[in-house]
C-alpha cells in the first residue's frame, strides 16, 4: 500500500457491466479496478453512471474514474449526456478525472470530438502503443518507456481529425491501429483507450467470448494476425498499463 497524507474520496463511475461469461468468471469492473485501488489508501465510492444522475451527497469527490462500457458513444443515450456533463464539471472545477476506454471516448465527445467505428475493426489484444512527444513529459506516463504494452478491447475510437487543441485536447499516445489511445484535457483530465484494469486472463476471456466476431473480421480483412488464435498467443498481463493507472492516483490526486 502506498503512503498517503490523508485518505481521498475517489468516485468510481461505473458505465456498465462486463459480458456475461466474463463477469461470471472474473467479476465486475468494480472488482477489476478494486485490484488496482487496493494499492492505495483511499476511500472508493462506487456510482452507477447508467442511472442518468450525477454523483451527489456531502462534499465532492477528490477524483473520478470512469470505466469502460459495452455501450457505444456512437449510439447516444440520455445517461451518456449526464456523463459528459460530469466530465465538463470536473474540468471546470479542476477535479482529477481519468476516463478508461468508453470513459476516454466520452472525454473526446465532451470536448467536441467525434467517436467513430475503428476502420481497423475490433482491437482486442495485448499490443504495443507509442507515447508521443507531448505525452513523454506528462505525469500519466512517468517512469515508462516510449513504447508500452497494454491490453485493449474496443471497436470505437476518437477520430483524431475531430479534435482541436483550441478545445483543450492533446493526444498523448497512439499506434498504427488507432491514433488517439491517450489524451489530456487541461491539467487534470486524462483519458486512455486501453484498459489498465485488464489482466491477461480477462483479456483472454474477452477474446474467447468474441471469437466469432474476431474470426469473421480476420477473414474479411485477410488479416491472419488478427485471428483470435494468434491474438491469444500474444496476450499478457500489463504492468505498463497498471503503472499508468497508479500514476494517475499518485500524481494527479492531491
C-alpha positions in Angstrom: 0.0 0.0 0.0 1.3 3.4 -0.9 1.8 6.0 1.9 -0.7 8.9 1.8 -1.1 12.2 3.6 -4.8 11.5 4.1 -7.4 9.4 2.5 -9.0 10.9 -0.6 -12.5 10.1 -1.9 -12.5 8.7 -5.4 -15.7 8.2 -7.3 -15.6 5.0 -9.5 -18.2 5.9 -12.1 -19.3 2.6 -13.5 -20.7 2.8 -17.0 -22.0 -0.7 -17.5 -21.1 -4.4 -16.9 -18.8 -6.9 -18.5 -20.2 -9.6 -20.9 -22.0 -12.4 -19.0 -19.4 -15.2 -19.4 -16.6 -12.9 -18.5 -18.5 -11.5 -15.5 -19.3 -15.0 -14.2 -15.7 -16.0 -14.2 -13.9 -12.8 -13.2 -16.4 -10.4 -11.6 -17.3 -6.9 -12.5 -15.5 -3.7 -13.3 -15.6 -2.8 -9.6 -13.6 -6.0 -8.9 -11.0 -5.3 -11.6 -10.4 -1.7 -10.6 -10.6 -2.7 -7.0 -7.4 -4.7 -7.5 -5.6 -1.6 -8.6 -7.2 0.7 -5.9 -6.1 -1.8 -3.3 -2.5 -0.4 -3.6 -3.7 3.0 -2.4 -5.2 4.1 0.9 -8.2 5.9 -0.4 -12.0 5.7 0.0 -13.8 4.4 -3.1 -17.3 5.4 -3.8 -19.0 3.3 -6.5 -21.6 5.1 -8.6 -23.8 3.6 -11.3 -23.4 6.0 -14.2 -26.2 4.4 -16.2 -28.8 5.9 -13.9 -28.5 9.3 -15.7 -27.9 11.1 -12.4 -24.8 12.8 -11.3 -23.0 11.8 -8.1 -24.3 13.7 -5.1 -24.1 13.6 -1.4 -22.0 15.5 1.2 -18.9 17.0 -0.4 -17.4 16.4 -3.8 -15.1 13.5 -4.7 -11.4 14.3 -4.8 -11.1 12.4 -8.1 -13.2 10.5 -10.6 -12.5 7.3 -12.6 -15.0 6.5 -15.5 -14.9 2.8 -16.5 -15.4 1.1 -19.9 -18.8 0.0 -21.1 -20.5 -2.4 -23.5 -22.4 0.7 -24.7 -21.2 2.9 -27.6 -20.9 6.7 -27.6 -22.0 6.4 -31.2 -25.4 5.3 -30.0 -26.0 8.1 -27.6 -28.4 7.5 -24.6 -29.7 10.1 -22.1 -27.4 8.8 -19.3 -24.4 9.5 -21.5 -25.3 13.2 -21.6 -25.1 13.2 -17.8 -21.7 11.5 -18.0 -20.5 14.2 -20.4 -21.8 16.9 -18.1 -19.8 15.2 -15.2 -16.6 15.5 -17.3 -17.2 19.1 -18.1 -17.9 19.9 -14.4 -14.7 18.1 -13.4 -12.7 20.1 -15.9 -14.2 23.4 -14.7 -13.7 22.5 -11.0 -10.1 21.1 -11.5 -11.2 17.7 -10.2 -8.8 15.0 -11.4 -10.6 12.6 -13.8 -9.5 9.5 -15.7 -11.6 8.0 -18.4 -10.9 4.4 -19.5 -12.0 3.2 -22.9 -15.6 4.3 -23.1 -14.8 6.9 -20.5 -11.9 8.1 -22.7 -14.3 8.4 -25.6 -16.7 10.4 -23.5 -14.0 12.9 -22.8 -13.4 13.3 -26.5 -17.1 13.9 -27.1 -17.2 16.3 -24.2 -14.7 18.5 -26.0 -16.2 18.4 -29.5 -14.6 15.2 -30.8 -16.3 12.5 -32.8 -16.4 8.9 -31.8 -16.4 6.5 -34.9 -16.2 2.8 -35.5 -12.5 2.0 -35.9 -11.7 1.4 -39.6 -9.4 -1.4 -38.5 -12.2 -3.2 -36.7 -12.1 -4.6 -33.2 -8.8 -4.2 -31.3 -9.0 -6.9 -28.6 -5.5 -7.9 -27.7 -2.2 -7.1 -25.9 -0.4 -4.6 -28.1 2.4 -2.0 -28.2 1.5 1.7 -28.3 3.7 4.7 -28.6 3.8 7.5 -26.1 4.1 10.6 -28.3 6.4 13.5 -27.7 3.7 15.6 -26.0 3.0 12.6 -23.7 6.5 12.0 -22.5 6.5 14.8 -20.0 3.0 14.0 -18.8 2.8 12.6 -15.3 0.4 9.9 -16.6 3.4 8.2 -18.2 6.0 8.9 -15.6 8.7 6.2 -15.3 7.5 4.5 -18.5 9.3 3.9 -21.8 8.2 5.5 -25.1 6.8 2.1 -26.2 4.4 0.5 -23.7 2.5 -2.8 -23.7 -1.2 -2.5 -22.9 -4.4 -4.5 -23.1 -7.1 -3.3 -25.5 -10.7 -4.1 -26.1 -12.6 -1.6 -28.3 -14.5 -1.3 -31.5 -14.9 2.5 -31.4 -12.2 5.2 -31.4 -12.0 9.0 -31.3 -11.3 10.5 -34.8 -8.1 12.4 -34.4 -9.1 15.0 -37.0 -12.2 15.9 -34.9 -10.0 17.0 -32.0 -8.9 20.6 -31.7 -6.1 22.0 -29.5 -8.3 25.1 -29.3 -10.8 23.0 -27.3 -8.1 22.0 -24.9 -7.4 18.4 -26.1 -3.9 17.0 -26.8 -3.2 13.4 -28.0 -0.6 11.7 -25.8 -0.3 8.2 -27.3 -1.4 6.1 -30.3 -0.4 3.3 -32.7 -1.0 2.3 -36.3 -4.4 0.9 -35.4 -5.7 3.9 -33.5 -4.1 7.3 -33.4 -5.8 8.5 -30.2 -5.0 6.0 -27.4 -4.4 8.5 -24.7 -5.3 12.2 -24.3 -5.3 15.1 -21.9 -7.8 17.9 -21.4 -6.1 20.6 -19.4 -4.1 19.9 -16.2 -6.5 17.4 -14.5 -8.5 15.4 -17.1 -6.9 12.3 -18.8 -8.3 9.5 -21.0 -6.8 6.2 -22.1 -8.4 4.0 -24.7 -6.6 0.9 -23.3 -7.6 -1.0 -20.1 -5.2 -0.7 -17.1 -7.6 -2.9 -15.2 -7.5 -5.8 -17.6 -5.3 -8.8 -16.5 -4.1 -11.1 -19.2 -6.7 -13.6 -18.1 -9.5 -11.1 -18.5 -8.2 -10.2 -22.0 -8.1 -13.9 -23.0 -11.7 -14.4 -21.7 -12.9 -11.4 -23.8 -11.1 -12.8 -26.9 -12.9 -16.2 -26.4 -16.2 -14.5 -25.8 -15.9 -12.5 -29.0 -14.2 -15.3 -31.0 -17.0 -15.4 -33.8 -16.7 -11.6 -34.4 -12.9 -11.6 -34.4 -12.7 -14.7 -36.7 -15.1 -13.1 -39.2 -13.3 -9.8 -39.2 -9.9 -11.5 -39.6 -11.2 -13.4 -42.7 -12.9 -10.3 -44.2 -9.8 -8.2 -43.9 -7.4 -11.1 -44.9 -5.6 -10.4 -41.6 -4.4 -13.7 -40.1 -2.5 -11.7 -37.4 -6.0 -10.6 -36.0 -7.3 -14.2 -35.8 -8.2 -15.0 -32.2 -5.9 -18.0 -32.1 -3.0 -15.7 -33.0 -4.2 -13.0 -30.5 -4.4 -15.5 -27.7 -0.7 -16.4 -28.1 0.3 -12.7 -27.5 -1.8 -11.9 -24.5 -0.1 -11.0 -21.3 -0.6 -9.0 -18.1 0.1 -5.3 -18.5 2.4 -3.8 -15.8 2.8 -0.7 -18.1 -1.0 -0.2 -18.2 -1.2 -0.7 -14.5 1.6 1.9 -14.0 -0.5 4.4 -15.9 -3.4 4.0 -13.5 -1.1 4.2 -10.5 0.5 7.4 -11.9 -3.0 8.9 -12.1 -3.6 8.2 -8.5 -0.2 9.3 -7.3 0.5 12.3 -9.4 -3.0 13.9 -10.0 -4.8 13.5 -6.7 -3.6 15.9 -4.1 
